[in-house]
Amino acid sequence: MLVLLPPSEGKASSGRGAPLKPESLSLPGLMAAREAVLDELVELCSGDEEKAREVLGLSEGLRGEVAKNAELRTAGARPAGEIYTGVLYDALDLASLDPAAKRRAARSLLVFSGLWGAVRVTDRIPSYRCSMGVKLPGLGALGAFWRAPMAEVLPESAGDRLVLDLRSSAYAAAWKPKGEVAGRTATVRVLHAPTRKVVSHFNKATKGRIVRSLLASGSTPEGPAELVEALRDLGYVVEAEAPGKAGKPWSLDVLVEEIH
């Protein structure tokens, strides 16, 4: 199973570890694109602070993120699973998984990023600020920039595995599974059962719990139908909509009674 996750806007500090080694990151086919984004982001944030803040969509209170980006090549790096924080990652709580579940997380989880394209939770990266919705002066909109390199690399990474897509729309735009891979893909919405509405906070938390449950159980569904059964076995209420034709992803609704 390959699980596609969004990053978090908030991130832990880089700490004092060794600096970034771009060549050590997973998915080496993305290296040239990563270097291009990294170069422009560092240059942007090393110059006019107000321009950088405007391009990155940062409020006055986040002014310090510009200086942090300017030092990305020399800042300490930590595993991405420690860098990403926020509601989904709090619920996932990678640090408290048992060793076998942590190994499954290292193989299965792929976090999408405006800066890195996609990284595994074991990849060592510095803390940064650059969402997929950013439009850099030179490279343009990052969602569009990443489509070509992702299309080259991600199908091979997916292999013949089930793809569980939990990304938000901005990150989903960077790679859309096609053909046979799409037929093995399941997207998930989390709905408040009484209202049938998506609520952002518990949507993210529930997605984090779903991933944790699958990792902790050792469940290895091979396709969307098996995923539905696995989630039901784990206690989730799931409504599934199979695609009308081959080569399209499945849509799963997970219904939650309480918002927490």
N, C-alpha and C positions, 0 to 999 in steps of 0.2 A: 504493500500500500504506500502511495505517495500522498502526503497531506500538504496542501498549499495554504499557507497562512499569510495574513497581512502583517506588517510590522506594527510597532506601537509608536505613536507620536512622542510620548515620553520615553526616556531611556536612562538607564543607570549611567553613572560616570565611568569613564574609561579605566580609571585606576592607574596603577604604576607598572603594568606589565610591559613586555617588549612591544615595540611599535608594529604597525600593520606590515604584513608581508603579502602583497597582492597575489604573488605567485603561489601562495599556500592555500588560497581559497578553493573551495569545491567548484565544480562546473568551470574548468579552465577555459572552455570555449567562450566564456563571457569576459575574459581578462581584458581584451583590447577595448571593449565598450566600457568596462569599469574604469580603466585608466583614463579614458576620454572624459567621463563624468567627473571623476575625482580631480583631474587637472583643472577643469573649468570651475568646479565648485571651490577649490582651494584658491584659485586666482581671484574669483569673484569676491570671496570673503576676506581676502588679503588687501582689498582695495577700498572703495567707497562703502562705508558701513551702511549708510542709508539706502543705497542702491541694492546692496545685498539683502537687506532686511525686506525691501519691497519685493524683490524677485522671489525670495523664499516664503513670503507671506507671513512674516513674523511680527507679532505685536511688540510694542515698546518693552513690555516685561520680558520678552525673549531675546532682547538685544545681545545677550551674552552668547547665544548660540552661533552668532556670526564669527566671533573670535574662536570658538571651539572648532568650527569647520575649517578655519584658516590653518589649524595645526593638525589636521587629520593624518598627515604623513609621519608625524613625530609623536603623536599622542599614544598612550598605552592602549593595548588591545586586550579584549577579553572574549570568551566564547559568546557568540550571538545570543545564545539562550540565556545568558546573564545580562546582556545589554538591553534586550527588549523587556519592557515592563508594561504596566497597564492592565486593564481588566481581563483580557483573554489570557495573558501570560501569568497573571496572579492565579487564575482558576486552573490553568494547566500545571503550574508549580513543578517545573522540571526538576528542581533541586531535590525534592522529596520522593521522587520515583525510585523504585528499587533498581539495582544494577541492570537487570535484564530489560526492564522497561526503558531505562536510559539508553541502552544500546539500540532498542527499537526506535526511539526518538531520533537518534543520530542517523539512522538509515532512512527514516520515513519523513521527517519534517523538513519542509523547504519554506523559508521566509522570504517573501518578495520585498523589494526595496528600490526606492528611486535612485539610490546611489550605487548599490551593488548588483542590481538586477534580481538575483536570488542567492541566498546563502543557506547553508545547513546550520543547525543550532550549535554545532561544534566548531564552526569557523570562527577564528579570532578577528574581531573588528573593533575599531574605536567607536565611541559614542559620537553621533552625528545628527544633523537635522537637514533632511532633504526628502520631501514627500514625492510620490509619483506624480502628483498634480503640478509640480513646479515646471516652469518653462524657462530654461536657461537661455541667456542671450545668444550663445553660439550654437548649441546642440538642439535647441527648441524644446518642445513639450516632451518630458521624459517618458510618459506613457507610450507615445508614438515612437520615440527613439529606441526603446527596448524591444519593440515587436520583432524586428528582423533577427537580432542575435538570440532572442528567446526561442523563436521558431526553429532556429538551427540546433539549439542545445537541449531544450526541454523534452521533446519526444523521446530522445535517447535516454534521458534520465528517468522518464516514466516507464520505459520498457514495456512489459506486458502486464504491469501492475494496475490495480484499481487506483484511480485518482480521486481523492476527496478534496474538493475545492471549497475552502472556507474564506476566501479572500473577499474584501470589499470591492465595490465596482471599479474604483480608480486603479487598483492593482490587478484586477481581473483583465483590464484592458491591455495590459502588457503582454499577455499570452492567453490565447483562447485555444484549448485543445481542439484538434480537428480529426476527422476521419475515425479510424479505429480507436484512437486514444480518447476521443470525445465519447464514444460509445461505452467506454469503461470509466467515465467520469460522473461523479455525483456532486451536485451543488446543494447547499443546505441553507434553509431559512429557519430561524427560530421565532415562533409565534406565541404570543400570550393567548392561551387557549380560549378564554372567555370572550376576548375582543377580536381575535384573529389579526392582531396588529403586531408589526415588528417594533420592538423597543430597543434602542441601541445598546444600553448598558447590559441588560440581561441577555441580549442576543450574543454579545461578545463573551460574557461569562459562561453561558451555556455551551458555546462552541469550544471554549477552553476545557470545560468538563468532559465534553464528548471525546476530545482528543485524549485527555488523560485516561478516561475509562477504557478506550480502545488499547492504548499503550499498556496500561496496567493489567488488562485481562489477557493480553497476548493474542487477541483475536486477529485473524488474518483473512478477512473477506477478500475473495478474488474478483468480485464484481459488485455493481450497485445493488442487485437483488440480495446478495449475501450480506452486504453492509446493512441493509434494512433489517434483516433478521438478527444480525449481531447487535445492532442498537436496541432492538426490542428486547433481546435477551438480557441486555444491560439495564433495562428498566425505562428506556425512553419511549415516549409515544410518538410514533413516526407515521406520517402519511406520505406515500411515494407516488410519483407520477412518472411512469415510464415514457420515454420519448415516442413520438408517433412514427418515427422512421429511424433506420440505422444511422449511426454516425452522429447522433445527438446526445447530449448529456441527460442524465436523470435529474429530476428535481425532488428533493426531500424536504418536507416540513416537519420540524420537531416542535411538538406542542408542549408548552410549559404552563402549569396552572398558576404558579406564584412568581412574582417578579422579585428576584433577590440576587 
